Amino acid sequence: MIVKDEFLSKLRRFFCLNLYEVKIWTALLSRGVSTAGELSDIANVPRSRSYDVLDSLEKKGFVVNKLGKPIKYIAIPPKEVVERVKKNLKVDADTKIKRLNDLKGSEILNELNLLHTQGIELVEPTDLSGSLKGRHNLYDHLELTIKNAEESVTLMTTSEGLMRKVDALKGIFEKLKKRGVKIKIAAPVTKECTDAIKEIGNLAEIKNTKNINARFCIVDGKELTFMILNDAEVHPTYDIGIWVNTPFFAQALEGMFNLAWKDMTPAEKVLKTTK
């Protein structure tokens, strides 16, 4: 039986299986009913491992142990397997979420917070920096830094980036607005981002950028996150950002931003001319 590596790789991701498990499972699907030895030969999996792998697949609901001798295994229809995996994932996720929720107010979390607040003063400023790979991780970090803002949030982004940020951070912006945090956003104003601008027009001050192409976020003049690639030229998986906690550099960049900000046109005026 020849199964492409790419197909096996997809199965591993979708069904949370290891390589031996997907090999044995696909071999059994091709046979319907088979013994561990036969599946080992078909899937090119060591016979000493095939029984453990089949036992694991049985526990996960992919196969059924057929009564009688020699011991044979029956493949569960893929449609049923999908439903079982969905159910198991939900149960597992609910269990983990409950476990994390139970940490709130617990002694463990208090000790972790104490360790962080007491130990942070011992950290060198150069250590308060890091690289962020993948747009999903970038936005998770942006959400973390922005929601803790006390005074200001300064954002410069692209037109597409503005639309993404409205989708991902609008809820955070609403909370910041209630706390009196000032939000400035500079981005190219286009017809495509009209709805996004209107959606947060009452939450942030938005202005149009013409000849500046940059992507960064400054929080309270202390924390800076900047993306080093053009989002139009990179796949989201390979997007990269740098985070630094440095008031010296953050305030310098914010000062230059504010100089450019004075000459930028408010988004509302630009939208009127693009209709």
N, C-alpha and C positions, 0 to 999 in steps of 0.2 A: 504493500500500500504506500503510495507516494502522496504526501501532503506537503504543500509548500510551507516554508518556514514563516513567510509573511502571514499566512492564514493561521498557523499555530500561535504566532505572536499576538494576533488579534484576539484569539480565543482566551489566551492567558490574561489579557487585560480585561476583557468583558466578563469572564467568569471567575477571576481571581484564582487561577490554578497555576501550578508550576509546570515545567516543561514535560516531565514524565507523566504528569496527570493528563495533560492535553493529548499526548501521544497515545496513551492507553485508551483514553476516552474515544478519540476519533477512530482508533482501531476497532474498538468494540461497536461503535455506531456502524461501521462498515460491515460487520459480521452479524450484529443483532444479538447472538448468543455465542459465548466462547469461553475457553479456559484461560487461566492466568498464563500458562506456558505458551499457548497459541498467541495470545495478545503480546507477550514479551517478544516473540519472534517477529510478529508483524510490525510492531511499533519500534523495534530496535531498542528496547529497554532491558537492562540487566534483569534476568529472571529472579535474582535474589531480592530485587526491589519491587517487582510487579505485584506481589501480594500486599505489600504495605500501601502501594499506590491505589490498588483496587479497594482496599479497606477504607482509605481516605475518601475515595470517590463515592463509596457506599454511604459513608457518614454524611457526605455533603448532598446526597440525593441524586447522584448522577447515574448510579447503577443499582441493580438488585442482585443479591446472591440467590442463585437458583438451588432449590433443594435437591439432594441426591449426590451421587458420586459418579465420576469425578466432579469436583466443585466447578460450577460454571457461573458465568455472570451474564445478566440481561441488561441491555441498554435501555434507559428511560427515554421516551420520545423527547427530542430537543425542546419542543414547545412547553412541555411540562417542566423540563429542567430550568428553563428561563423563569417560570413562575416560582419555582422552589428557590432559585438563587435570589430573586427579588425579595422573597419573604425572609430568607435568612439574612440578607444584607440589612433589611429594615430592622429586624430583631437585634442584630449586632450593633447597628447604629444607635438604636434607642437605648440599648444597654450602656454604650459608651457615653452617650449624652447624659443619661441619668447619673452615671458615675462622676462625670465632670460637674454636673449641677450640684451633686452632693458635696463637692469641694468648697462651694461658696460658704464662707463663714466658718469653715473647718479649721482645726489647728494646723493642718498641713499647709493650707493656703496662707494662713497668718505667718507661719514660719518662713514660707517662700518670700512673702512680701517684706518681712523683716530682713531676710538675707539680702534681698535686692536693695532696699533703701539704705541699709548699713554698709553694704559692700560697694555700692556705686561710687562712693567718694574715693575708693582705693583704685578705681579704674583710670588708666591713663587716657587723656583726651583722644589720643590717636587710636585707641581701641574702640571708641564709640563711633565706628564706621563699619560699613559692610556693603557687599554687592548683592543685588537682587536679580535673579534670573527668571524670566518668564513674566508675561504681563499679569497673569493671575496673582503671582507673588508680589508684584509691584503694587497692584491695587489693594491687596491685603495690607501691605505696609503703609500705603498712603492713608487708608482708613484708620489704621492704628494711630498714626501721628496726628492726623487732622482732627480726630474726635477728641483729642486731649488738648487742643489749642485753647489758650486763655485770652489772647489779645487779637491775633491776626493770622490769616492764611493768605498767602500770595501764590497764585498759580499762573504759569505761562504754559500754553499747550497749543496743539494743532486744532483745526476744525473738527477732525474726527475724534481727537482726544477729548475735546470739550463735550461731544455727545456721549462718549463713554463715561466720562466723569459724572455727567448729570444722571445717567442710569445707575451708576454704582454708588455715588456719594450724596445724592439729593437728600436722603434721610439725615445724614450727618450735617449737611449744610443747614437744614431746618433747626436742628438742635443748637448749632453754633449761633444762629441768628437770635434765638431766644436768650442765649447767654451773653449777647452783645459782642460777639467776636466779629471783627471786620474781615470780609472776604473780598479779595480782588482777583479777577480772572482776566487774563489777556490772551486772546486767540483770534485767528483770522475769522471774520464774520462772513459766512456764506449762506446761500439759500438753504443748503442741506442742514445747517445747524440752527435754523430759525426757531423751530419748535423747542429745541433744547434751551436756547437763550430765554424764550418766553417762560419756560417752565421754572427757571430759577432766577428770573429777573428781579423778583422781590426779595431774594435771599442774598444775592451777591452783586457787586458792581462789576460789570463786564465791559471791556473796551476792545476795540479792533486793532490787531497788529498787521502791518503791511510788509515790511522788509525784515522782520525778525522771525527766525525759525528756531524755536527752542522749546524744551519740555522740562520744567522743573517745578518744585513746590517748596515754599519756605514757610515754616510754622513758628510763630512768635519770634522771628528773627534769630532763631537758635538752630533749629533742625532743617537740613536741606536734603532734598531728594531730587536728583536730576537724572534724566534718561540720556544715554549717550548715543542712541541711534534714532534715525528718522522713522517714525512709526509707519510711514507709507512705503518704506523699503525693507521692512523686516517682518518676519512672521511672528505673531504674538508669543509663540513658544520661545523664541530666541531674543526677545526684547530684554534689554539689560538696563538696570538703574544702579546708581551709587547713592548710598545714604550716609550722611555725616552729621554729627552733632557738634557743630562748631560755630558759636555766636560770631566769632571774628569774620569768617568767610561768609556766613549767611547774611549778616548785616551789611557787608560790603556789596554783595550781589543784590540785596533788596534795595540798597541805596541807588544803585544803577538802574534797577527796575523802576523805581519811583521817578527818576529823571525822565525815563522814556514814557512812563505812564501819563505824565502831564501833557504830552503831545499826542496821545492816542485819542481816537474818536469814540465816544460812547456807542455801544452796540445798537441802541435804539435808533440813533440817527442813521447808522449805516443800513439798518433793516428797511427804513423808509425809502431809501434810494434803490434798494435791490428788488422791490416789489414790481 
